[in-house]
Amino acid sequence: MLTGKKSGKTTRVDFKKLLVKLMKIVLFQVLKQKKYFLIFLVFSFAMAGFYPAIQVAQQGINNFFFWFSLLKLVDWIFYVVFCLLFGLSFSLFLVRVLKSFKTIFLP
């Protein structure tokens, strides 16, 4: 917690509460819309297939399922989190681009 002065009074700023409010505003409002949630899912699954395919591209696609057998529990967790974050960031990116597109080209 940080303290700051505002009109002679000391106020406390709780960054966790502020961060939670911002997350609710942006993430949940976007993911409540079906089309952006679908984009989130599609690109998460696309990355889940694309990333291992790139990893085994030099050895041949026959090693695709062998690559998964080499992952430990921590690697699986990072793999799933990475795929979900990619889908989420792509969905939020499209929201931002489409909003700016509408403000520029549509009066």
VOPAGU-2260 file (C-alpha; in pm, 1 decimal, decimal comma):
REM VOPAGU-2260
SITE   aa  ch    i         X         Y         Z
SITE  MET   A    0       0,0       0,0       0,0
SITE  LEU   A    1     116,6     347,7     -77,5
SITE  THR   A    2      18,8     661,1      97,4
SITE  GLY   A    3     -24,3     995,4     -63,2
SITE  LYS   A    4    -147,0    1336,0      36,1
SITE  LYS   A    5    -467,1    1473,7    -102,5
SITE  SER   A    6    -593,2    1805,1      26,1
SITE  GLY   A    7    -407,0    1768,8     355,6
SITE  LYS   A    8    -539,8    1418,0     427,3
SITE  THR   A    9    -341,6    1099,8     393,7
SITE  THR   A   10    -508,7     849,3     161,8
SITE  ARG   A   11    -419,7     488,5     107,5
SITE  VAL   A   12    -414,5     346,5    -241,4
SITE  ASP   A   13    -484,8     -25,3    -266,4
SITE  PHE   A   14    -340,9    -134,5    -597,3
SITE  LYS   A   15    -487,8    -484,6    -572,4
SITE  LYS   A   16    -841,2    -346,5    -558,5
SITE  LEU   A   17    -765,0    -106,6    -840,3
SITE  LEU   A   18    -619,5    -386,4   -1052,2
SITE  VAL   A   19    -920,8    -608,3    -985,3
SITE  LYS   A   20   -1156,3    -329,2   -1093,6
SITE  LEU   A   21    -959,4    -275,4   -1414,4
SITE  MET   A   22    -954,9    -647,6   -1489,2
SITE  LYS   A   23   -1331,5    -666,6   -1444,5
SITE  ILE   A   24   -1385,2    -373,9   -1673,6
SITE  VAL   A   25   -1168,2    -490,2   -1960,4
SITE  LEU   A   26   -1144,5    -867,2   -1950,2
SITE  PHE   A   27   -1486,3    -971,3   -1833,1
SITE  GLN   A   28   -1670,8    -717,3   -2043,5
SITE  VAL   A   29   -1489,7    -839,7   -2353,6
SITE  LEU   A   30   -1521,6   -1209,5   -2278,6
SITE  LYS   A   31   -1893,8   -1176,3   -2201,4
SITE  GLN   A   32   -1947,0   -1108,2   -2570,8
SITE  LYS   A   33   -1981,5   -1438,4   -2753,1
SITE  LYS   A   34   -1780,8   -1346,1   -3061,0
SITE  TYR   A   35   -1475,4   -1235,1   -2862,2
SITE  PHE   A   36   -1498,7   -1538,3   -2634,6
SITE  LEU   A   37   -1511,0   -1758,0   -2944,0
SITE  ILE   A   38   -1205,4   -1577,2   -3083,7
SITE  PHE   A   39   -1032,4   -1636,3   -2750,3
SITE  LEU   A   40   -1105,6   -2009,5   -2766,7
SITE  VAL   A   41   -1016,1   -2050,0   -3134,2
SITE  PHE   A   42    -679,2   -1879,1   -3105,2
SITE  SER   A   43    -596,3   -2056,5   -2779,2
SITE  PHE   A   44    -654,8   -2392,6   -2946,6
SITE  ALA   A   45    -473,3   -2277,5   -3259,4
SITE  MET   A   46    -166,3   -2190,1   -3054,0
SITE  ALA   A   47    -197,2   -2520,4   -2867,9
SITE  GLY   A   48    -154,3   -2699,5   -3200,9
SITE  PHE   A   49      76,9   -2455,9   -3375,6
SITE  TYR   A   50     345,1   -2429,8   -3107,0
SITE  PRO   A   51     427,1   -2803,2   -3084,7
SITE  ALA   A   52     407,0   -2834,4   -3463,4
SITE  ILE   A   53     677,2   -2569,4   -3496,1
SITE  GLN   A   54     884,7   -2739,2   -3225,7
SITE  VAL   A   55     890,8   -3072,2   -3411,9
SITE  ALA   A   56     902,4   -2930,9   -3765,2
SITE  GLN   A   57    1269,8   -3014,1   -3816,8
SITE  GLN   A   58    1239,3   -3373,4   -3694,6
SITE  GLY   A   59     919,1   -3444,5   -3884,4
SITE  ILE   A   60     554,5   -3430,4   -3788,9
SITE  ASN   A   61     569,7   -3793,9   -3671,6
SITE  ASN   A   62     723,1   -3667,8   -3346,4
SITE  PHE   A   63     424,7   -3444,6   -3269,8
SITE  PHE   A   64     277,4   -3666,6   -2997,1
SITE  PHE   A   65     624,1   -3766,1   -2873,5
SITE  TRP   A   66     685,9   -3398,4   -2795,4
SITE  PHE   A   67     394,6   -3404,4   -2550,4
SITE  SER   A   68     535,0   -3711,0   -2375,3
SITE  LEU   A   69     851,8   -3517,3   -2292,4
SITE  LEU   A   70     668,3   -3244,9   -2099,0
SITE  LYS   A   71     678,8   -3247,3   -1720,9
SITE  LEU   A   72     396,6   -3115,2   -1503,7
SITE  VAL   A   73     546,5   -2765,8   -1478,2
SITE  ASP   A   74     596,6   -2757,3   -1854,8
SITE  TRP   A   75     232,8   -2856,7   -1909,3
SITE  ILE   A   76     118,0   -2577,7   -1680,9
SITE  PHE   A   77     329,3   -2320,3   -1863,9
SITE  TYR   A   78     213,2   -2456,4   -2200,5
SITE  VAL   A   79    -155,6   -2423,7   -2110,6
SITE  VAL   A   80    -109,7   -2078,4   -1954,0
SITE  PHE   A   81      86,2   -1961,0   -2258,2
SITE  CYS   A   82    -186,9   -2078,9   -2497,6
SITE  LEU   A   83    -462,3   -1916,1   -2292,7
SITE  LEU   A   84    -271,3   -1588,2   -2263,7
SITE  PHE   A   85    -209,7   -1586,7   -2637,9
SITE  GLY   A   86    -581,5   -1631,0   -2710,1
SITE  LEU   A   87    -671,5   -1365,4   -2456,2
SITE  SER   A   88    -422,1   -1112,6   -2586,7
SITE  PHE   A   89    -531,7   -1172,6   -2945,5
SITE  SER   A   90    -896,2   -1125,8   -2851,2
SITE  LEU   A   91    -820,6    -801,1   -2664,2
SITE  PHE   A   92    -609,2    -684,6   -2957,1
SITE  LEU   A   93    -902,0    -735,9   -3195,2
SITE  VAL   A   94   -1133,6    -543,1   -2963,6
SITE  ARG   A   95    -894,1    -249,7   -2961,3
SITE  VAL   A   96    -836,9    -256,3   -3337,7
SITE  LEU   A   97   -1207,2    -281,4   -3418,3
SITE  LYS   A   98   -1290,8       4,9   -3180,8
SITE  SER   A   99   -1029,1     227,4   -3341,7
SITE  PHE   A  100   -1145,6     117,9   -3687,2
SITE  LYS   A  101   -1502,5     216,9   -3605,4
SITE  THR   A  102   -1398,4     556,9   -3471,1
SITE  ILE   A  103   -1177,9     632,4   -3772,0
SITE  PHE   A  104   -1391,9     510,9   -4061,0
SITE  LEU   A  105   -1745,7     529,7   -3926,6
SITE  PRO   A  106   -1870,7     873,0   -3819,9
